[in-house]
Amino acid sequence: MLDLTYELPKPKVISGAKHDWELVIGMEVHAQVSSNAKLFSGASTQFGAEPNSNVSFVDAAMPGMLPVINEYCVEQAVRTGLGLKADINLWSAFDRKNYFYPDLPQGYQISQLYHPIVGEGEVLVELGDGTARMVRIERIHMEQDAGKSIHDMDPNMSFVDLNRTGVCLMEIVSRPDIRGPEEAAAYIAKLRQIMRYLGTCDGNMQNGNLRADVNVSICLPGAYEKYQETQDFSHLGTRCEIKNMNSMRFIQQAIEVEARRQIAIVEAGGEVEQETRLYDPDKGETRSMRSKEEAHDYRYFPDPDLLPLEIEQDWVDDIAANLPELPDEKKARFIADFGLTDYDASVLTADVESAAYFDEVAKGRNGKLAANWVINELFGRLKKEDHDITDSPVSPAQLGGIIDLISSDAISGKIAKDLFEIVYTEGGDPEQIVEERGMKQVTDTGAIETALDEIIAANPAQVEKAKVNPKLAGWFVGQVMKATGGKANPKAVNELVAKKLG
């Protein structure tokens, strides 16, 4: 059972010349569905292919070509909705959104304005300071992506690549529940994490597979609470949409810049105009792209080539029954079963591959010890070398073997680090390496006592000092460890030193 008790983060406050202002943010996230084929054609969705090589007659809008829906894309949208605890609509329909653009061959985009496939859901967005906010999802609808216009290949001409045309997008629309730039970035990160766990979107922002339109408005303190009570948008300021953001850092910068622009306008006695804007990170400003269109400007109407989409509850239930364990549930399990801290559990569940790696290492072992080795030793080394967990030269079985040797007192913590280095760089079975290279910990108290007696006999002055100041006994522990090549059992050494020095 998830513990959903949390403290709300404070809204971002920006001081203007006359008033303090709060931010209100809603987001429209476009997530490319992980599918080998497009939404209405069998053309490939492979990224990086030769321009215009992944284009079917349907994508190119050749006369007489009719769209045929890709069932797997529908399944992925349903799976995403279930992962966001959203309502799944058994009846949905496709509409034509009409506008002209060079990389949209049909002259319209097939989307779902009036009857989306997924209804209201929610996402718990946790911040690093221990606070969290539940962000409401208004809807998720499927739509086609457009192509790509290329303007930097020729000084006089632009080119069009239609490879992306027709690729299935899920547009995830949030309510205006986000209250600051950091929250916005955390929301995107959480959505990406959930979809990666589900396998419905790879979340690659660099390739444009995940991008966001960010709606920003400002209001005076107290106005947002009135909106929450009444759901009356008049309590909030006029919003402006910042289009096509595909960087967490730029999203945060753009929100701050746009909010300050709106504050300056309102405090000067002007009115913010609802419009679509672009963020220029080089100049640190947003600039107008176009006045914000309303639905009627696109002349939406039901797509005559596609029947309404009807799905069965049994099919939805089957998808729900086969969902993987999601990040929040996995984190709660790691805390409950392995006694991990909230922070360690968050690090280990950040992506599905890391969580699976830890799960395998910790199975049947001390969870805290396993987490310490995975996070500090393995992740630390991988980060230093700019590697991913999927590139790890140390398998879960190998790291588990090292932990087993520590737990059985076969090796000390220091020897374990040396062993980890050998396994990381050379590979091999940890237990076999320890045997072959004589790395086993010395647990024979007789051998340890002999080494200690020799050190005591050779250092009478140090003995007297240690008897006066017990903290100096650590010097003898260090000398014994040095004399035994670091192989002596530290616990046994400490006990013997304490006994010998009284």
N, C-alpha and C positions, 0 to 999 in steps of 0.2 A: 504494500500500500504506500503510495507516495505521500510524503509530508509536504503539503502545499502551504504551510505557514511561512510567510516571508514579509519583510518590511519593504514598503514602496520606496523607490528612489525619489529624491527631490527633483522637481522640474528645473531645467536649465533657466537661469535668470540672467538677462542682459540689461545692463543699466543704460538707459538713454539719457538725453539731456534733461528731460522733464520727468520721466517715470521709469520704474522698473518694468520690464516686459518678460513674459514667459513664452516659450515656444510650444507649438502644437504641430505634430508631424504625422502624416499618413503616408503609406507607401504602396506602390503598385510594382510588385516584383515579377519580372518575366523570367521564367525558368524553362530552359530547353529540356524537353522530355528525353530521357535516355531510351532511344529506340534506333534500330538499324535502318528503318524506313520512315518516310515523311508521313504527315497526318492524312493526306488524301491521295498519295501515290506511293509506288514501290521504289522510288529513287532513294539512293543512299544518303545518309546524313553524315558521312565521314568528313571530319574537319581537315582542312589543309589540302584537299584534292585540287587538281588543276581547275582554274576558273571555268564555270559553265559545263563541267563534266558530270555533275550529279543533278541533271535536270531532265525530267520526263516531259512528255507532251502536255500533261495536266499542269505541271509547274510553269511551263512556258505559255500557258493559256492558249494553246492551239485551238482553232474552231472545232466544236463538236466534242471536245474532251470533257468527260464528266468525273467529278471527284468520287472516290470510293474510300470510306472511312477505315482507318487502321485500328483494329480492335485493341491491339496492344497499347496504343497511345491512350485509349479510353481507360484501359485497366490501370495504366500508370497514374492517370489523373485521379482515379478512384482511390488508388493506394495512397497517394499523397494526401487526399482529403481525409482518409481514415487516420493517417499519421498525425494530422493536425486536429484530430478529434472533431471533425466537421460533419455536418449533415450531407449525405449523398442523395442527390435528386435522381430518382428512378426515371424521370422524364425530363429531358432537356432538348434544346433545339439550337440550330445554327442560323446566324444572320449574316447578311452582307454589309460590311462597313465600307462605304464607297468614298474613295479619294484617289487622286492621280499622283503617282510618283514614279520616276523612271525605273526603279527596281521592283515595282509591283505590276507584273505583266497583265494581270486580270483587270486592273483598274479598281479592284476592291479586295478587301481582306475578309476571309471567312472567319467569323468570331462567334461569341455567345453573349449578346448583350442582355436579352430579356430573360432567358432561361438557362442559367449556367449549370454545369454538371455537379458542382459542389457548392453547398451553402455555408452557413456560419460555423466557424471553428475558433480555435484559440491556440496561442503559443506562449509558453512561459519563458520570458526572457530574463536571464540572470545576469547581474552585473558583478564585476569583480569585488565590489565592496560588501558583498553579502546581501544586497538588496535585489529585488526582482519585480517585474511587472508582467501582468497577464495582458497580452495584446490580442484584441479580438480580430478574427478574420471575417471579413464580410462575405467573400465569395472566392471561388477559383473557377475560371473558365478556360476552355481550350481555344486556341486560335492559331492561324498560320503565321509564321515569321515572314518578313519581307526579304528581299535580296540585299546586296551591298553595293553602294555607289563608291567608286574609287576616283579620287580627284587629283592624286599626286603622281600619276604616271606620265602625264603629258601636259605641257603648259596651256594647250588650247582645247583639249578634249577631256571629258570624263568617261569612265568605263563602268559597266555594270556586270557584276558576278551574281548569277542566279542560283548558285549552289545552296544557299541558305533558304531560298524561297520555298515555302510550303512545309518547312520543318515545324514540328508541333511545339508550341509554347503553352505553358500553364501561366496564366496571369493571376497572381495571388494578391488580392486587394485587402489591405488592412483598414480598420477603423482608425480615426485620428487619435490613437491612444499613446503614441510615443512622444516623450517630452524633452528630448535633448539629442545632440549629435552622437554621444556615446551610446545611448539607448538604440538609436537607429542602426548603428554599426553592429551592435550586439544582436539586434533583431535579425538582420541579414545573416549574421554568422549562425544563429540558431536555426533559421530556416534551412540554410545550406547543410548544416549538420544533420538535421532530420531527413532531408531528401537524400543525402548520401547514405545514411543508414538504410533507407527504404530502397535505394537503388533507382530512384525515379529521375534524378538529375545529378550530374557530376559536379555541379557548382563551380565550374571553371570560369571565373570572371574575366580572366585575361583573353580567353577565346570568345567572350560574349555569351557564354552559355547561361550566365546568371547576370542580370542587370536590373536596375531599379529606376523607376520614376519616383521622385521624392516630392511630396506636397508639403510645403512649409507655410505656416501662418503664425501670427503673433497675437497675443491678447494680454490684457492687464491681469494682475494677480486676482484670483477669485472668479474670473470669468469662465475658466475651464470647468470649475466645479459646478457652475450653473448649467453649462452645456451637459455635463454628465447627469445632472438631475432631470433635465428636460429633453435631452437629445435635440435641442434647438440650436442649429448651427449659427444663428444670428449672434450668439454670444461670442463667437470666435471671429477672428479677422479674416479678410479675404486671402485665400490661399493662392500660391503660385507653384507651378509644377516644374521641377528641375529634371530634365529629360536624360535618359540613357546613361545612368551612372554605373560604372563597373569597377569601382575601387572603394574599399572601406574608408581609406584615408581621405579620398576626394569627397565622398559622401558627407563626412563630418565637416570638412572645410566648407563645402558648398552650403550646408545648412546654416552654419555660422554667418557666412557672408551674406546669404539671402535674408536672414533674419535682421541683420544690421541695416541692410538696404531698406527693408520695409519699415523699420523703426524710424529711420531718418525721414522717410516720406510722410508717415503719419504725424510725427512730431512737428513737421514743417507745415502741417495743415492740409496735406494732400491726401489722396485716396490710393490705396494699392489696387492696381488693375489685375484681374484674374487673367493669367497668361502662362504660356509655356516658355521656359527659359533654359539656356545652356550654361554650364559652368566652365569657365576658362581658368584652369589651374595655374597657368603661366602669369596671367594678370591678376589672379585672385579676385575674380568678379563673376557675377552672373549677367548674362545679356539676353535681351528679348529675342525669342525665336518666332513666335506667332501668338496672336490672341487666342485664349483658350476656347476651343470649339466645344459646343454642346452636342448631345446625341443627334439632334435633328440636322446639324450641319453635315453629318456623314450619311444622311438619308438611309438609315438602317431599314432593312426589311428582311423577312424570312428568306433564307436561301432556297430557291425553287428546285435546285438540283439535289437537295439532301432532305430526306424524311426526318421527322423528329427522332431523337435517339432515345430508345426505351431499353432499359436494362432491368434484370431481375434481381430481387432481393437475395435469392439464394447465391447468385454469382457474387454479389457484394459481400455476403457473409463468408463465402469461401476465401475471398481475398483477405478479409479481416482476420480469419482464422490462421492465415499463413504469414501475417506480418512479423517481421523480426522484432526482437526486443529493442525498443527505442531509447534514445539517450537518457531521458529523465528516469525511466524505469531501471536502466542498466546502472546509472549512477547510484540510485537508491539501493540497489542490490549490492553493489560494491561496498557501500558504507555499512549496510546491515550484515553482510556475510563475512567481510574481511576486516571490518573495524577500521576502514580508511577514514581520513579526514575529508571534509567537503572539498577542499582544494585538490588533494591527491585524486579523488574520484573524478573531479572535473577534468583534470589533466588527462587521465587515463581513458575517459570516454569522449574526448574531444573529436576523435574520428573513429570510424568503425574498425579500421585495421589495428589501431593501437589498443582498442578495447579487447579485440579478439586475441591479440598477442598476450596481453596481461591475463586474460581469462585462462589461457592455456598454461601460462607460467604458474599462476596462483592455485590451480586446481590441486587440492590435497596438500597444500603447503601453507606456511605462515603468510597470510595475505599482506601484512604490513611489511615484512621483510621482502616479499616479492615486489611490492609497489616501490619500495626504496631502490631496489636494484634496477627495475625497469625505468623509473623516472630519472634517478640521479646518474646511474652509470651508463645505461644503454641510450636513453634519450639525450643525455648530455653529450655523449660521444657522437651520436648521429648528427646532432645539431651543429657540433663543432666542425664536422666534415660535410655539412650541408647535404645530408642524406635523409631519406624518408624511412619510416618503419618497414615499408615494403622492400627496402634495399638492405635491411639489416643482415650483416654477415653472421650474426649470432641468432640461432633459431630458438624458439620457446623451449624446446627440449634441452638444448645446451645450457641456457640460462637457468632453467629449472634444475639441471644437474649440478650447477655451481651452488645454488641455494641449498640443495640436499646435502652437499658436502659441508657447508657452513653449519646447517642444522644438526648434523651428526657429530660435530666437533672434529671432523676429519681435517679441516683446514680452518685457519683463523681469518678474520676479516681482511687483514693485510695480504695474506697469501691469496685470498679470493680475488683481490683486485689484480694481483699478478696473473692469476689464472684467467681472469676475464680478458686481460690484454692478449694472452696467448691465443685463446679461443677466437677473439675478435680478429686478430691478424693472421692466424695460421689455421684456425678451424680445429676439429678433432673432438673426441669425447672427453669431457672434463675429468671423469673418474680415472680414465686410462692415462691421461696426461699427468695427473697427480701421482699415480703409481710409478710411471716410467721416469719421472723427473725428481722423485724423492721429495715431493712438496707436502707430504702429510704432516699434520701438526703433532708436535711432541706432547703426549699426554702422560708419559711416564714420569711421575713425580720424583722418582729417584734420580733420573737424569737431570731434571730441572733443579733439584736440591743440590746436586753436586756442582752444577754451574754456579748457583747462587752462593754456596759456601766459598768457592774460590774467589768470587768477587768481593764478598764480605771480608775475607782474610786479607785481600790485597788493598782494601780501602778502609782501615780502621777509623780514620778521621771522619770520613763520610758517614760511617755508622753512628758515631757520636752525635753528629749534626742531625741525622735523621731521627734519633731518639728524642732530641730536644724539639725538633720541628717535624712532625710526622709527614708533612706535605713533601718533604725531600725524599720520602721512600720511593717516589716515582722514578728517581734516578736509577735505583737498583732494578726496578722492573725493566727499564729501557736497556740496561746493561745485559740483563739475562736474555732479553729478546734479541739483542745484537749478537750475543755469544752463541745463540742457537739458530742464527740465520733467520730470525723471525718466525720460527716454527713452534716455539713453546706456546702452550695454551695460556693465553693472557690471564684467564681467571685463576688457573692453578698458580701462576707466577705471583699474582697479587696476594693470594692467600698465604703462600710460603713466605713472601717478603714480610707481610704483617706478623706472621708467627715468629720469624727469626729476629725481627727488630723489636718485638714486644709491643 
